[in-house]
Amino acid sequence: MKVAVFGLGYVGTVTAAGLASRGHEVVGVDVDTLKVDMVRRGQSPVVEPGIDLLVRDAVAGGRLDATTDARLALERADVSLVCVGTPSSPRGDTDLTYIKRALSDLRDAMEVAEPPSGVHSVVIRSTVPPGTCATVVAPVFAAQDLPQGWSVGTAMTPEFLREGCGVEDFFAPPFVVVGTQDARTREALTELFAFLGQEIHHVDLATAEALKYACNAFHAVKVTFANEMGRVFAPFGVDARRVMEIFTEDRKLNIAPTYLRPGFAFGGSCLPKDLRALQTMARYAGVEIPMVGSAMVSNEILVRSVVDRVLQSGYQRVCLLGLSFKMDTDDLRESPNLEVAERFVGKGLDVRIYDPIVNPDRLVGANLRHLQSKLAHVNRLLATTPQEALDGAEVVVVASSDPAGLEALKAADPRLVIDLNGRLGIDVERLEPYQGVSW
Ligand SMILES: NC(=O)c1ccc[n+]([C@@H]2O[C@H](COP(=O)([O-])OP(=O)(O)OC[C@H]3O[C@@H](n4cnc5c(N)ncnc54)[C@H](O)[C@@H]3O)[C@@H](O)[C@H]2O)c1
């Protein structure tokens, strides 16, 4: 395919040379004449293992060229990949100046360049916040304003390469993600990246945009987590590197999809207790572990946001489906659902709770004491069937995927449903007539 790559920095150079090495006809565009001249001479403007050879061979083979003139690059190109920088603005948000400039260069070039026979796909490869493609990119190429012969589809395909092994990562990315609403662009990008031999995740634009931030945030969190473990254990003479070595062998819970699905707060008899203990160890040792400490803060924000949402609704009759901290256990210690119930009661709401397992007559020991300390009159609140709990409920908070509760909810008629863990799946659709939310 004929490809124009805007921006010849780390991402653009690797992308341009990588695509050219796989038989695509690529022209790189940069506003920096030095970078353009280097590529034209067959030299890489960035330092990356393997890139020099890739650029040299691609230029020598006539499959890679560079220019400062967007029109030359755009001439009959099927795809434009925008790889310009998106640095932080002084306020911390993403500075889209270079993106806007590249888009306007592209759009201006369309006035004079010969269009391709089919659609031209404008694809953002830079990291941009969710909504950018819809609100910044697409309007530049609104069909009614395009010059004769041009038809443009927009897309987002984030780049996941790491500097230092950029070429290697380019040819073996963790995943290939294409976000677009345009079927022809989807097809074009499937063809463009076919050489990778990887399944393509087709998603909407905002998902593709968001994914890159989620990845980078997670990488940063991982580094910080490991470093905080190092700091907190050092005063105990513990080799945290050895701890983390074994830690990473756990592919069931630690290095696994487990616990990575957005939903509601964590709780139970272990996590909060042991996080508090870790924070206290750190405090006694005079070290700071702000990230681990902030997990409890973040948890509390979730609980508060649910309570605030219900209070803001103005409804009084609330049904809580699920009380224990997770399904299939009656353990109520530090259950965030119990916390929510307690705050509802404290705010004077009329609360009914259904939990298929929690039966106050069977609870003993710490569990019972915990329940009584939180909900003194729990027997009056607990319903024996979900129907009973749902009867007359204006708000339903779904905190469990117990099938009986979800089935009974279908027949109920609440005004607001808060689906804490996305349990309702397809049934979320039936919330539309209500002012329902799900998260
Ligand atoms: N560097 C990485 O490891 C990496 C990895 C994945 C994604 N990203 C993202 O990719 C994007 C590019 O990152 P980078 O590190 O390659 O940036 P970079 O700063 O190395 O390169 C950006 C290039 O864009 C050029 N440019 C600016 N305006 C232009 C315009 N109007 N037309 C043509 N070229 C123009 C600049 O001259 C520069 O050469 C960023 O959004 C970044 O967040 C970077």
PDBQT file of the ligand as one rigid body, heavy atoms in Angstrom, charges set to zero:
ROOT
HETATM    1  N1  LIG A 501       8.541   7.224  22.015  1.00  0.00    +0.000 N 
HETATM    2  C1  LIG A 501       7.885   6.129  22.328  1.00  0.00    +0.000 C 
HETATM    3  O1  LIG A 501       8.428   5.151  22.840  1.00  0.00    +0.000 OA
HETATM    4  C2  LIG A 501       6.415   6.028  22.026  1.00  0.00    +0.000 A 
HETATM    5  C3  LIG A 501       5.794   4.787  22.014  1.00  0.00    +0.000 A 
HETATM    6  C4  LIG A 501       4.449   4.709  21.689  1.00  0.00    +0.000 A 
HETATM    7  C5  LIG A 501       3.739   5.856  21.410  1.00  0.00    +0.000 A 
HETATM    8  N2  LIG A 501       4.354   7.060  21.457  1.00  0.00    +0.000 N 
HETATM    9  C6  LIG A 501       3.575   8.235  21.101  1.00  0.00    +0.000 C 
HETATM   10  O2  LIG A 501       3.819   8.477  19.724  1.00  0.00    +0.000 OA
HETATM   11  C7  LIG A 501       3.859   9.885  19.472  1.00  0.00    +0.000 C 
HETATM   12  C8  LIG A 501       5.196  10.278  18.866  1.00  0.00    +0.000 C 
HETATM   13  O3  LIG A 501       6.203   9.988  19.809  1.00  0.00    +0.000 OA
HETATM   14  P1  LIG A 501       7.733  10.095  19.408  1.00  0.00    +0.000 P 
HETATM   15  O4  LIG A 501       8.504   9.683  20.607  1.00  0.00    +0.000 OA
HETATM   16  O5  LIG A 501       7.958   9.407  18.120  1.00  0.00    +0.000 OA
HETATM   17  O6  LIG A 501       7.869  11.675  19.205  1.00  0.00    +0.000 OA
HETATM   18  P2  LIG A 501       9.132  12.491  18.666  1.00  0.00    +0.000 P 
HETATM   19  O7  LIG A 501       9.138  13.771  19.381  1.00  0.00    +0.000 OA
HETATM   20  O8  LIG A 501      10.353  11.626  18.695  1.00  0.00    +0.000 OA
HETATM   21  O9  LIG A 501       8.780  12.734  17.133  1.00  0.00    +0.000 OA
HETATM   22  C9  LIG A 501       7.743  13.557  16.735  1.00  0.00    +0.000 C 
HETATM   23  C10 LIG A 501       8.107  14.094  15.360  1.00  0.00    +0.000 C 
HETATM   24  O10 LIG A 501       6.989  14.785  14.811  1.00  0.00    +0.000 OA
HETATM   25  C11 LIG A 501       7.504  15.862  14.048  1.00  0.00    +0.000 C 
HETATM   26  N3  LIG A 501       6.420  16.816  13.749  1.00  0.00    +0.000 N 
HETATM   27  C12 LIG A 501       5.879  17.762  14.541  1.00  0.00    +0.000 A 
HETATM   28  N4  LIG A 501       4.910  18.426  13.879  1.00  0.00    +0.000 NA
HETATM   29  C13 LIG A 501       4.829  17.876  12.640  1.00  0.00    +0.000 A 
HETATM   30  C14 LIG A 501       4.018  18.110  11.493  1.00  0.00    +0.000 A 
HETATM   31  N5  LIG A 501       3.095  19.063  11.477  1.00  0.00    +0.000 N 
HETATM   32  N6  LIG A 501       4.235  17.366  10.406  1.00  0.00    +0.000 NA
HETATM   33  C15 LIG A 501       5.171  16.405  10.396  1.00  0.00    +0.000 A 
HETATM   34  N7  LIG A 501       5.964  16.125  11.441  1.00  0.00    +0.000 NA
HETATM   35  C16 LIG A 501       5.804  16.864  12.549  1.00  0.00    +0.000 A 
HETATM   36  C17 LIG A 501       8.630  16.404  14.891  1.00  0.00    +0.000 C 
HETATM   37  O11 LIG A 501       9.517  17.220  14.152  1.00  0.00    +0.000 OA
HETATM   38  C18 LIG A 501       9.269  15.101  15.363  1.00  0.00    +0.000 C 
HETATM   39  O12 LIG A 501      10.278  14.664  14.477  1.00  0.00    +0.000 OA
HETATM   40  C19 LIG A 501       3.534  10.547  20.804  1.00  0.00    +0.000 C 
HETATM   41  O13 LIG A 501       2.159  10.762  20.896  1.00  0.00    +0.000 OA
HETATM   42  C20 LIG A 501       3.951   9.509  21.824  1.00  0.00    +0.000 C 
HETATM   43  O14 LIG A 501       3.245   9.654  23.041  1.00  0.00    +0.000 OA
HETATM   44  C21 LIG A 501       5.692   7.175  21.725  1.00  0.00    +0.000 A 
ENDROOT
TORSDOF 0
